[in-house]
Structure formats: structure tokens, C-alpha cells
């Protein structure tokens, strides 16, 4: 019997990793690319082209098609992020274009706890080793699709080792 203090298991078939690349990390930044990756290897990404008006005056007007595509990709999924606060803010800006809400982003750490075992020290070593392998398989960095794919690959490696996939 599961304790009331133990979290519910995560449905790995619906788990995905989302990454948002932005123009900067501070105030006034805006999303420029969104990537979503699943544990089965699928990856989707969208580049967002701000309008000239936005660039000149700071008016946010990304293409509504990007927001619609992201919404379709996340429908029924359990998105996880390694930077929930930042990615959530940038997704909120993107979704404001269509007025859609989007699924709550969960911390990637929750997904990692689901597919690792042992003490925190052991878990950290498992995650570090899996990230090294994932980075070798998916070396492209600082692109939303590539970063999401590398994180999903790391989770997949850990899940395979724990016989969870």
C-alpha cells in the first residue's frame, strides 16, 4: 500500500520533456524556440519569429501557428522541464497569442526520481552517467529540440536501466 506521502507514479508513456530557448535570461526576454521530446525518441521543435514591431517596440506577436503546434503536441501529455520557472513564463507569453492555457510543467527532477533508485548520492551518480551518455548520442546544444531530446534520452536511459520502459 502506498503511503499518502509518496507521490503517484508518473505515466512514462505520456511523459515528455519541454525546453524553451529565449532571447535572454532577464526581464524583457521572449521565447525564440520551443522543443518537445518524448521518451520514445520523437522530437518536435518550432522556431518563433518575432515581428519587426516587437523587435523595435517590445510588442510580443509570435506566430499563432507556433502556439497552436505546441498546444497540439502537449495535448494529453505530462510535460517536464529542467527550468520550470523560466520555461513556464516563456510558454505563458507564447500561449497569450491564442488565449490557450497549457498543461502545468512539472520539474524534471520528479521524472528522474521516478526512474532512479537508491540514495540521493547514488541517484546523482546515475543521472550524471546517463547525461554523459545522452550528450554523446544527442550532442546538439542550445537548440530547444536538441536540448529536450538530450534530456528525454537521459530519462530513457535511466528508465531502461530500471526496467521501467
C-alpha positions, 0 to 999 in steps of 0.5 A: 500500500502506498503511503499518502506521502509518496507521490503517484507514479508518473505515466512514462508513456505520456511523459515528455520533456519541454525546453524553451530557448529565449532571447535572454535570461532577464526581464524583457526576454521572449521565447525564440524556440520551443522543443518537445521530446518524448521518451520514445525518441520523437522530437518536435521543435518550432522556431518563433519569429518575432515581428519587426514591431516587437523587435523595435517596440517590445510588442510580443506577436509570435506566430499563432501557428507556433502556439497552436503546434505546441498546444497540439503536441502537449495535448494529453501529455505530462510535460517536464522541464529542467527550468520550470520557472523560466520555461513556464513564463516563456510558454505563458507569453507564447500561449497569450497569442491564442488565449490557450492555457497549457498543461502545468510543467512539472520539474524534471527532477520528479521524472528522474526520481521516478526512474532512479533508485537508491540514495540521493548520492547514488541517484546523482551518480546515475543521472550524471552517467546517463547525461554523459551518455545522452550528450554523446548520442544527442550532442546538439546544444542550445537548440530547444529540440536538441536540448529536450531530446538530450534530456528525454534520452537521459530519462530513457536511459535511466528508465531502461536501466530500471526496467521501467520502459 
